Amino acid sequence: MLKRKSLSFTSLFFILAVTAPHVNAGNPNYRSPEEVPGTTTITAEEVKKLYDEGVAIIDVRNPRLYGRRHIPGAHHLDLKTAYNEDALAAFANKDDPVVIYCSGVKCARSYRASEQAVSWGYKKVKYFRGGIVDWRNAGYPVESSAVEPATESSSK
């Protein structure tokens, strides 16, 4: 009996720990983590330097938000439909720096995508927590485009 309760508690704890970041993303008070283990959290100014150097920048927002405005030249890999190891490999090698961003501190997508990139062996993941909001607030250029939803085959 004690073993069964212990197992149930352990299972419940694991489920809550794994799903908590996803549940919080719908909360208006949600803020993405300031750091992602295995990555470097960077500011808009640091992204701009990497942008000027030609480093791959990955936008993991949905197609509607990407189409509305994004960092010029950013590669669109919607976290929910197109972001996977092969799609990311089309834009960055595992030893090269790669910037991952979404809508800002209220968005969990760049946090989750950065975690995944690290799990796939990417060694220089740059987590741009402030996302497009900080980029625009810094006065850097944005572009708009009509975009079709990215798929694994169209992102290569």
N, C-alpha and C positions, 0 to 999 in steps of 0.2 A: 504494500500500500504506500509506504513512504517513497519507495523508488518510483512509483507511478506519478505521485505528486511532484517529485523532484524533476522528473522528465518533462512533465507538463509545464512547470515553471520555466525550465530551461528553454523549451520550445517557444513559449510565449515571449520570453526575453529576447530571443534571437529574432523572432518575427518583428517585434517592435523596433529593435535596433536597426534592422535592415530597411524597414519601410518608413521610419521616422522622417528622414530627409525628404521623401517623396510626399508625405502627408503635409509637412510644414510648408511646402511650396505653394499650396493653395491658401495659406493663412496670410491675411494682409499685413501681419506683423513679422512675417518671415524675413530673415536676412541670411544670405548664403554664408557658409563658413569663410572666415578670413584667410584660411590656409587650407591647402589640400596636400596631404603627405606625398612627398616625392616630386612636388612641383615648386615653382617659384611664383609667388603672387606679385604681379607687376601693376604699375600705374599707367595712366594714359600716356604720360611723357615717355615712359620706358617702351610702351608699345609703339609709339611714334618712331623712336630710334630704330627698333627692329623692323618696322614697316619700311623705313627709308633704306634699310639694308637688304630688303627683299625677302625677309623671313615669312614663311607660310602663316597666314592668319585664317583661322577657321571660325565661322559663324555657325553656331548650333541651334539658332532660333528657328521658328516655323517659317514656311515660305512667305506668308503674308508680312510678317515683321521684317524679314530679310529684304523683300521687295520694296517695302516702304523706305527703308534707309539702312545702309551698312557701310562698313569701312571699305573704301575703294579697293578693289582687287581681292577682297576677302572671298574665300572659298566657302560655299554654302553646303553644309552637311547637317540637315535637320536631325537633331538627336533622336527623335522618335522614329524616323523613317529611313535615314540614309547614313547615319553615323555608325561605322563599324571599322574594324581593323584594316580591311582591304581598302575601304574608301579613304581613310586617313593616310594610308601608305601611298596613295596616288599623289599626295601633296607634300609629304614630309617623310624623311628617313628617320629611323628610330634614334639616331645619334645627332640629328639636327634640331635646332630650336623650333618650336611650334607654339603659336599663340592661340588660345581658345577663349572665345567670349560669347556672351549672350546679351540680355537686356540690362544687366546691372545687378546690384546687390539683392534685389528682390527676386531674382531669377536663379533657379537651381541647375539649369542646364549646363552651364560652363563648369560648374563644380562637378557634376556627375560625369561629363565628358572628359574632364581632366583626370579624374580618378580612373576612368576606363583606359585612357591613353597610357597612364603609368602602369596599369595592370598588363597592358600589351607590350611593355618593354621600352616605351619612349622615355628617354633620359633627360630631356631638356624641355619639359612642358612648362609653358608660361601661362599661368592662370590669371586672366584679366578679369578680375572680380567686378570691377566697375563697369565693364562692358560698354555698349554703345552710348549709354547715358554719360559716362565720364568722358568718352572720346568727344562727343558733341560739346559738352560743357567746357572742354579744353580748347574749343575752337578749331578742331581738326576737320578736314573735309569728310563728307559723307556722299554717297551716291544712292540713287534709287534705280530700280529696274523691275521690269515685269519678269517674274520667274515662275517656272513650272515647278511643282514639287520635285525635289531631287530624289532620285532612286539610286540604288547601288550601281546599276549599270550606267546611269548618266553622270555619276560623280567621278568616274574613272577617266 
